[in-house]
Amino acid sequence: MPATPAENLLRELAPQVLGALVRRYGHFDTAEDAVQEALIAAADGWPRDGVPDNPRGWLITVASRRLTDLLRRDQARTRREETVARWVLPEQWRAPAADRPAAADADDTLVLLFLCCHPALTPASQIALTLRAVGGLSTAEVARAFLVPEATMTRRISRGKQRIRDSGLRFAPPTPAERADRVAAVLHVLYLVFTEGYARTAGPGLLRADLTAEAIRLTRLVHRLLPDDPEVAGLLALMLLTDARAPARIGAHGELVPMAEQDRRRWRADQIAEGVALITGALPRGVVGPYQLQAAIAAVHDEAPTAAATDWAQITALYEVLLGLSDNPVVALNHAVAVAMSRGAPAGLALLADLADDVRLADDPRLPAARAHLWERVGERVAAREAYRMAAARSTNLAQQRYLNARADRLADDPPG
């Protein structure tokens, strides 16, 4: 069931409200509880009484009252609002005045994003807390993004909050020396939020447009703050170039449409043009990182007029550079598929065989799905059908399951040749 306009508004406002409370009062853990109570009150009251003229202000007011009640109940020290100085970005972090969001927008969501990526937290806690507090993902969704059990992620998030609560961390923008590490964590979080929105790990549908839109919006804000960072530009380009295909990715009945079969006239040309311009400008500016390389791969796909005209040799070469930067089994899997398309399916199958024992892909549907696709290309119908069935069994997304099972059924029903 699609979200209502009020539910979409609450999702959009939640991180802004949480950011405002943390900025004013501190107490990250208790502030999140207060915001959750305010959201429940809004979800209960707004459908009956109507959305207030200033919904963000309403939520901040209600959440502030809840926060005060919670702090008093827990006998925690409270900070009276008149003694709390407004948290402001230092000059070196400010965009030019003409480019800054209006005060009404207040970069609270972006502030919260950097707060959650404080270097005192472990990288795993940074990402988990940000996905939970800023990305709006449930604990179960965060767990799937990390490929860990939900109970494990619950403990991880709780430990992160405990660290914030017990250490009395003073959240502030990173110094120039800290900036690179903090920005890297922020970009990783935004990448995961976008990925969850573009290819849902579970549920009936394939896309969550609210998450992809929020990831793009936040990445634009980071790019505005750091316009000369090539990896920030690379990530924004990657998101735009990937999201440009979304209108053609779902068929008339909600079914998944693979890229080779998509109607490219439905791709968003404006996003492709912006993404290509971003990555073209970023690549010559310094050390090339993984987001820039992934964006370059996406640009090669998006600029091909047809699937048959895709420059698979260039994509293969880009994946080989990407493989040199990190030991990522999904990159290795995509490289194998690119090799199959540029040098023949047997060459790709040989590379996929090398990934068969990688425990990081043990439950991932992408490996048997890629193997099935290549078996099908070489005419091994029985092996392909079995691999499609295995991929469907591993998938937790219903749209992906239906697609994979349909491919297997077609191989069972259609005569060879």
N, C-alpha and C positions, 0 to 999 in steps of 0.2 A: 504494500500500500504506500503510495507516494506521500511525502511529508506535506503537511498543511503550510500555508504561508506563515502562520504564527509559529509553527515548529521551526521553520527555516530561519525566522527572525531570531528566535531564542538561541539557536545554534550559532548564529552570527554574533550575537551580542554577548554570549556567555564568556568567551575569553577576554573581551573588552572590560566587562564588569569585574572579572577576577583580577585583571591587571590593575584596574583602578583601586580595588581594595588592598592589594598587596603593596601598591605604590604608596597609598596613604597610611596604612596601618601596619604593614608587615604581616606576620603570622600566616604564612602561605597555607599551611595545612588547614587551619581553622577558617581562613578566608574561603577556601574551596568548599568546605562544608556549608558555609553561609550562602555562597552563590548557588549551590545546589538547592538549598531550601527556597531561595528567592525564585529560582526557575520553576520549582514545583508550584509555588504560589501563583506564578504567572500562568502556568499551563492550566491551573485550576480556575483562576479568576478571569483571565482575558477572554476566553470564549463566551463567558456569561456577561461580563461588564464592558467588553470592548478593549482594544489595545489603547493604552494611554498615549497622549500626544507626544510625550518624550519617553519612549519605552526604556531606553538605556538609563536615563536618570531615575526612572521608577525602580528598575532593578537594582541600581547602585544604592538607592535609599533603603529599599527593603533588605538587601544583603547587608548593608552597614548595620541596620538594627539587629539583624540576626547575629552578625559578628559580635556586636556588643553583648548580646545575651549569652552567646556561647562562651565568650571570654570571661564574663562574670560567673557563669555556671562553673567553669573550670578553674576559677580563682586565678586566672592569668592576669598579668599586668596589662592594663589598657592604656592606650595612648589617646589622649583627648584630641579631637580633630583640630582644635585651634592651635595646638602646639606642633602639629605635624607639618613639616616643610614639604612643599610640592616637589616631587622627584623630576628632575629635568635632564635632558640629554646634554652632555658637555658640547662645547662649540665644535670640536673636531668630529662629532658624530652627527651634526645637524646638516640636513640638505639645504641648498639655497632656499631662501624664504619663499620664492615663487613656486618651488616644487614641493614644499612641505604640506602635509595634509592640514585641513582646517582644525582649529582647536577643538571643535565639536567632535571631530573624529578621534582626537587625542590618540597618539600611537600606543594606547594601552596594550593592544594585542601584541604589537611588536616589542614593547617593553617586556611584557610577560614572556615572550619567546626567548629573549636574551636572559631574563632572570632564571628561567628553567635550565639554561645551559651554563650555569655557574660552574667554574672549574673545580670547586670544592666537591662537586658531585661526580660520581663515576660516569663515564660516557653512556653506559647502559641506562643509568638513572636519569641522566639529562634527556635522553631521547624518549624514554618511557613517560616521564612526567610531562614533557612537552606535548607528546601525542595525546595524553589524557587531558591536560589542562587547556592547551591551545588548539589542538587539532580536533578535539571533541570526540575522539574515539573512545569506545567503551574499553574496559580492561580486557575483555575477551578479544576485541579487535586488535589491541596493542599486542597481546600475546601472539596472535596469528602473524602479525607483522614481524615479530621476532622469532617465529617458529619455536615457541616454547609453550608449555602448558599454562593455562590461565592461572592456576594456583601459584606457579613460579612468578608470573608477572605481577600478581597481587602483592606478593612479598617484596618484589623489587620496587614497586611504586611506594609501598609502605616504608621501606628502608630509606628511600629518597626523601620522603616527607619527614621522617624521623631525623634525618641528618640536618635538614633545614631547621626543624624545630629546636633540636638540642644544641646546635652549634651557634645559634644567634647570628647566622650569616647576614651581613649587610649587602644586599644586592645592589650592584651598581654596574654601569657599562664597563667593559674590559678596557684596560689600558692598551695602548698600541702593541705592547709586547705580548699581551694575552689575546689580542684580537683574532689572530689567525686560528688558534685552537677553538675559540668560542664560535667563530663564524663557521668553521668546519662542522661543528656539532649542530648548529642551526640549519645548515644546508642539508645535512643528513636527515634531520627530522622532517624538513619540508619535502624532501624526496620521498620519504616513507608515507607521509600523508597523501601526497599526490598519487603514489602507486596504489595505495589502498582505494583511493577514489576511482582510479582508471580501471583497475582490475580487482574488484572486490574478492577478498579471500573466502567469503561465505555469504549466503543469502540468495534470494531468488533472482535478482538482477545482476547485471555485469558492472554497471557504472554507478558511482555516487558523485553526481555533478557538484553537489555542495562541497565535498572535500577537494575535488580538483580545483574548483573556483577559489576556495579559501587558500589552498597552497599557492596558486598563481598570484593571488592578491598579496599574500605575505612576502612572497619572493620578490614581487615588484617593489615593496617597501624596503626590503633589504638592498635591492639593487639601487634604489634611490639614495640610500645611505652610503653605499659603497660602489659608486658607478664605475670605478676603475679596477674592481676585482674581477678577473676573467672567469673564475669559477662561478661566481654569483651570476654573471651574465650567461655562462654556459648552462647553469641549471634553469634559469628562466627560459632560455631558448629551447632546452629539452622539453620543458613542460608545454610550452606553446606549440612546438612542432608535433608533439605526441597528441595533445588534446585536440589539435586541428582535425584529426581523423575521427573523433568521437561520433559525429553525426552519421557516418557511414558504417560504424562498427556494430550497430544493432539493426537487425532486420525488422520487417513489418510486424512480426509476431514476437519480438523480443529475443530472437535468436542471435547468437554470435556470428558475425561475418568476418572471416579471416582477411587480412590485408590484401592478399592476392585477388580476392573476389569483391573488394569494396568498390563502390561507385565513386571514383576520385573527384567527380564534379561536386560531390557533397562535402568534400574537405573544406575547411575554413581557410580561404586564400589569404585573408588579412593576417591570421595568426602565422601562417607559413612564411609570409613575407617578413613579418616582424622577427620571427625566430631565426630565419636565415640571416637577416641583417645583424642580429645580436651575435650569432656565432661567428659570422664573417669578421666582425669587428673585434671579437675576443681572442681568436686564435693567434693573431700575430703579437699579442701584448705581453707575452711572458711564458712561464712554464705552463705547458698544456696538462690539464688535470682530467680526471675521469668524467666530470659532467660535460666538459667541452667536447670530449671524444664521443660521448653518447649523443650529444646534440648534433655533432657532425654526421653521425650515422643516421639519426632521424632526418636530417636535412637531405641526405642522399635519397632516402626512401620517399620523402615528400616531394622532391623536385622531379622524380621520375614520372613521365606522363602516363605510363602504364606499368603494371607489375613486370611484364616481360622486359621492359626497358631499364629496370633497376640495375645499377652498376654494382653487382655483387662482388667484383674484384676489389673495388675501393672499400666496400663495407668490410670485407675480410681483412684487408690491410689495417683498417681502423681498429677492428677487434683485436688484432694481434698487438697493436700498440697498447690498447687497454689492458690486455692480459699481462703485459709487462709491468703494469702499475700495481696490480693487486691479485691475490689468489682468490678469485671469486668464481665459484662453480657455475653460477648462472651466466656469467660472461663467457666462460669456457663452453657452455652449452650453446649459447647464441653464436659463438665463433664456429662451432662445429656445423651448425645449420648454414651459416654463410659459406663455409668451405664446400658444403654439399651443393649449394646453388652455383658456386663459381667453378668448382673443380670436379663435381660429380657426386652423386649420393653415396657411393661406396667409400669415398674419402671422408665424408661426414660421419657415416656410420662407424668407421674405425675410431674416430675421435670420441664419439659418444660411448663406445665400448670402454674407453679409458676412464669414463666418469661413472661407470656402473657401481663401483665400490666406494664412491664418495658418500660418506654418511650424511653429509649436509644435504644431499638430494634424496635421501632414503625414502621420504614420504612426499616428495614434491611431484606433482603431476606433470611438470614440464618435461622431465627426462623421458618417460615413456611416450608422451605425446610427440616429442621431436623424433624419437625412434620410430614411432608408428608412421609419421609423415614420410620419413625417408624409406622405410620398408615398402610403403605404398608406391613410392616413385620408382623403385626397382622391381616392382611386380610381385613382391612377397606378401600376398594378400592375407594368408593365415597369420603370419607373424605380425603384420600390421594391425589386423583386427584384434588380436590378443593384446597388443600394446595399447591400442585405443581403449579397450576395456579396462586395462590396468590404470591408465591415466584418469579415466572417469571415476574409478573407485577411489582414487587418491584425492580427487578434487572435492572441495567443500562448497563450491559455487554451483548453483543449479543450472545456470545458463551454460557454463562450461561443461558440466556433466551431460546436458542434453546434446550439445554439439559433438562431444567426443563419442557418445553412444550412437549418435546418428551416423557418424563416420564409420563406426564399426558395423552398424546395421547395413549400410550401403555396400560394404565389402562383402557381407554375407549374402546379400540379395542380388547384386549385379553380377552378370557373368564376366569372367576375366576377358581382357582384351580391350 
